[in-house]
Structure formats: structure tokens, C-alpha cells
């Protein structure tokens, strides 16, 4: 509307500076709810990757890493064989600004990654965990490949959602941890957030907890 009024002012069809009469709307940071999947939808999503083909094994391992550990697409792309510490059951992840953490490797995630590595295509020497399994072969997958894997899995699981990328599963991981009683500061460590304000974004999805602190609306009488 402001652009239209500026155009009219430029053409001399309305008063100058009339566009300033239009009020601004507040756009609060982190005001929306984070998109996430329910526990039942997560089970359907993982089950949609069942199969013994190399592609199914790879997609299942990637989906589990995203939804259990809250990894970013770039974390999956950069993951190297040496980052998986099998003896200690941990995963070394290097995020933004070379911020490195060690995350516990859940049993189902470790089993899925191991099954994929046992049949991973033999390419020229590479230490990347996940590689392309169709021609043209490349040393590793890309962020766009991760988006496609999640999108196809959602379609096979018949899950309808506006968000379709890896960040949807990152939000889901944070939401599930919150619903299981994990404190916000620990969720922030897993997701590698720089501040607690970013992690607090997920507190809005815990409806049960919000009901405990909600106050009655003033001047409203309850009917007996």
C-alpha cells in the first residue's frame, strides 16, 4: 500500500507523504510457532525409509540423525567417518564458526549408519559418511540432496506440512526433547544455540506447561 501511494504521489494523483499515514505492523522476532511433527508422524516418517536398497538405508540414517539429534543439513553434508566415535558412542559435530561439540549417538541412529556404511557405494577415496548413490557419482551429497530426502520421505509417509526441509526435523527434535522434560539449557547445548533466547523459541509448543502458568483473563466470571 505504501508503494502504491508513493507511486500516486509521484504521478501527482495524491498528496505528498500520504504513505506515512499507513501505520506500521509489529513483526516480533521468533513470534511464530516452530513447525514440528508429532511422535506418531515421526514414526511414520522413519518407517517410510524402510528397505534394503542403498538409497533406503542412506535416507533412513539421515532422517534419524536429523530427527534424533537435531542436526542441520550442513552438519550431515560435512560429516566425516572420523567424526563417529564408535567406542564412546558419540558423534563429533562441527557447526557454525567451527563450534565443535560431541553428541551422544543413540542406538537406532548408530545401527542405521552402520548398515549404510556396510553397503555404501565404492567411490574414489573419501572420508565423507554420506555420498551420492546415483550417477553422476560425487564424493558427497549437498544441502539440496538433504532437502530432497526429507521431502520425499514426507510424501511417502503422507505427511502434509508447509515446511519440508531438514529444519523441520531439527524443530521436531527440540520439541520432543522439551516434551520429555529436557531443560532448555541442555536443549540449547544439543542444538548448539548461542543464546538461551533462541532455545526459548521452542517453549511455546509445550501447551501443558503453558497451561500451568496461564492467568485468568481479568473481569471474566466463570459460570457455575
Protein Blocks (a to p, Z undefined) as FASTA:
>chain_A
ZZmmmmmmmnopacehklmmpccddddehkbccddddfklmmmmmmmmgcjbfklmmmmm
mmmmmmmnopafklmmmpcfklpcfknopacdddehhiacdddddfklmmmmmmmmmmgc
cddddfbfbdcfbdcddfbdcfklmmmmmmmmmmmnopacfblcfklmmmmmmmmmmmno
pafklmmmmnopabfklmmmmmmmmmmlmmmmpccdehiacdZZ
